[in-house]
């Protein structure tokens, strides 16, 4: 068995020299001028010299090609047997607490091709996202990428759907609600204040103009598309499920729409520009895993 790197087989001035013991920073491998039955690369430098062809992937294997009708040298087929799901996690950069946003079951190679959009992120935050392979309930190595979250407008979203308000957006006076009991006791000058719980949540109202999705491309109002979008938004806002309300001021609330919707029309545009108003009540913390679980915005794993 011959072991060589960067040498032509019995055809150059160094063909009888000892094979190099160590080559650093290898970035490419080229096979040529021969008929190859098998090619295997491992990071395990303690592997003994052997005439046996390695056929199984392990954690040290880098490439393994059997040239059986293709040039594949990757481990995609082996990976499918080693993972049962992929978890997508997020945390504030430099923080410690990961939030699991989604779990994708993996049963076949095609399941590894997917797109995930994080609709629950806040503006102006540096996030770390982790791509985590799972075997049953055991986590593999985290693959981490850092992304700065930035957007323009006011958004209302759940895990799968998101709508944007950009024009004519107005907030009402948000209210921080708490429950305090006031008792006036006979013979005392001042009342007795009783607070038996930790109740503290916000309520508010949002108004925004609804326009067709491609309005920003040419500033052309598509009346049919606008009406269709308005009806879809009304169905979405009144489905009685939790949502995230967020804006480009870094505000983010975990809410439920708790009142009737109101639609008003700008008559100067022939009733073609509707404004939608909805009232909301905060039901949890949009940055807490358990609150997201309880509200159904992420699936518990």
N, C-alpha and C positions, 0 to 999 in steps of 0.2 A: 504494500500500500504506500503510495507516494503522497506526501504532504508538502504543498508549495503555495506560495502567494507571490504573484507578480513575476513568475518565471515561466518561460516557454519550455514545454516538455522536451528535453534532450535536443534543444536547438539554439541555445545561446552560450555565451562565454562562461556563464555561471552555472551551467546545468549540473556540474558535479560538486558544486559548493553545498555546504550544509544549508538546510532550510532555515530561514530566520526564526529565532526563538520568540521574538516579540515585535509586533507591528502596532503602533498606536494610531488612534483616530482614523480607522478605516471607515470610509463613507460610501464606497462603491465596490462592487465585485463584478468582474467581467469574465465570462467563459467563452473560449473560442478555440479554433483549430483542433477540435477533438470531437469524439462522440461520447456523450455523457449519459450515464445510466442513472446517476443519483448525485445530489448535491446537498450537503448539510453543513450549517454553520451554527456553532454553539459558543456561549460565553464561558462555558466551563472548561478552563484550561487544564484541569486535572483528568480529563477523559483519557483513558488509556488507548494506545494505538491498537486497532483491531480491524480484522477483515470483515466483521459483521456490519452490515449497512443499517444505520439507525432508521427505524420506521415510525417511532412514536415521538410526539412533541412532549417536551417538559418545560419547566419554567426557565431553563437556560437556553432553549432553542431560539435562534434568531431567524434562520431560514431553513427550509427543508423542502426540496423539490425532487419528485420522482420522475418527472418528465413523462408522465403517463397520459399522453395526448394533449398536454398543455404545458405552460411555462410557470404555473403557479408555484410560489415558494412560501406563501403565507400560511397562517394558522387558523383561517376562518372556520374551517370544519371542526378543528379541535376546540375552538372557542365555544361553539354551540353546545358542546358536551360539558363545558366547564362553567357556564353561566345559565341562570334561569330567568334573570331579569336585569334591567338597567334602571338605576335610580338617578334622578336628576335633583341635585340639591343646590341650595343657595345660602350664602351668608354675607353679612357686611364685611368688606375686606378688613382684615386685622382682627375680626371677632372670633368667637369660639363656637357659637350655636348655629348649627346647620338647620335649615328648613327643607324638608323633603317636599318637592313640588309635584313630582310624578314618578310613577313606577311603570316601566314598560316591560311586559312579559316577552321573553325571548324563547321561541320554539324552533325557529328555522332561520337560515341566513338572511332572508328578506326582512325579518323583523329588526335587524340591525340598522336598517335604513329608515329613519324617521325624522320628523321636524317637530321641535317643541318651542312654542312661543310663551314667554313668561309675561302674562298680563297683570301680574300682581306686584310688580316692582314699583318703587317710589322714584321720584325725580331727584337728581342731584346726589345719587349714592353710588359709591364704588362697590360693586358686588364681586364676590368670587362664586363661580358656578362650578359644581363638581359633577362629573360623569362617573358613576360608580357601578362596576359590575357586581352582580349578586349571584351567589350559588346557594340556593335555598334561602337561609337567613344569614349567611356569612358574607360580609362585604369584602370586595377586593380593593386593589389600589385606587385611590382617588386620582382622577385626571382633572386638573383644575385650570380654569381660565378666568381672567379678570376682565370685567366689563364695566364701563361707566354708564350709568343709566341717565338718559337725557331725552326729553320729548317736549312737544309744544301743544298746549291745549288742556282741556279737562276731559277725563275719560271715566267711563263707567264700564266695568268688566267683570266677568267671572273667568273660570279657568279656560273656557273654550271660545268666548265671544267678547268682543270689545267694541265700544262706540265712542266717538270723539265729538266733543263740542269745542268749536274754535271761535265762532262768531256770536256776538251778542250774549256772551255768557255773563250771568249774574248770580251771586250768592245772596241769600237772605241773611239776616243776623243769626249766626249759629248760636245755639244755646247749650251750655254745659248743665246737664240735669243732675240733681242730687236730691236725696230724701232726708229732710230735717224736720223733726217734730218740735213745735213751740207750745209750751204749756204755761199759762198764766196762773200762778199759785196765789191763793188768798193770803194776804199779809206780806207778800214780797214785792219789792219795787220792780224787779227785773224778771223776765220770764225764764223758765227752765228750758234749755235746748237739749234735745235727745237725738242722737244719730246712731241707730242700731246696726247699720250696714255700711258697706263700701260702695254703694251705688254711685256711679259717676260715668255718665255717657253723654254723647252729643247728639243733637238733632239739628236739622237745617233744611234748606231748600235750594235747588239749582234750576236755573232757567238758561236755555241755550237754543240758538237757531239750528234747525235741522236742514241740511242741504245734501244733495246727491254726492256720492263718494268722490267723483272726479271733478267737482266744482273748482278746486284749487288749480287744476291743470290749465283751464282757460277762462275761469270766472263766468261760466255759462250755466244757468239754472236749467236742469232737466226736471220738469214738473212731474212726469210719471215716475222717474227714479226717486225723486224726493218723497213723493207720497208713499211709494213702496217702502222706503227706508223708515219713514215715520211710523208706519203701521208695524214694521218689524221691531222698532224700538219700544213701542207701546206694549207689544206682547212680551218683550224681554224684561222691561221694567216692572211689569205686573205679574210675573210668574211666581212671585212670593218666595224667591230664593235669594240667598246672600250674594252680595256683590262687593267689589272694591271700587270706591270713588277716589280718584287721585287727580292732582293737577301739577302744573309746572311751577308752583310755589313750594313744592315738597310736601304738601298736605296729602295724607292718605288715610282713608277711613274704611273700616269693614262695616257694611251697612245692609239694611233691607229697606225697600221703598214701602212706606207705611201709610200712604194716603192716595187719594185720587190723582190722576194725571190731568193737567190742564194744557190745552193747545190753543194758542192765539195766532192770528194770521195778519201779516202786513198787507193791507188792502191795496197799497200803492203798487204792489207787484201782482195784482190779480189773484190774491189769496195763494200765491205760489211759494211764499216763504213762511213756513210755520215756525213758531217758537214753542218749545216743550218745557213744561215746569213739573218737577216732581219733588216731594218731600221725603226725607230719609231719616232713619234712626240708626245710630251706631249700635252694633251688637257684639263687638269684640275688638281685638287688636290685630290689625292686618300684618303685623310682624311677629306674631306668635303662632307656633306650630299647632298647638292644641286648639286655639280659636279657629284656625283655618280648617282643621279637621272637623270640629263641631259644626261649622257652617257649611260643610260639604264642598269647599273650594279646592281642597286637595283630598285625594283618596288615601285613607289610612293604610299603612303598610305593616 
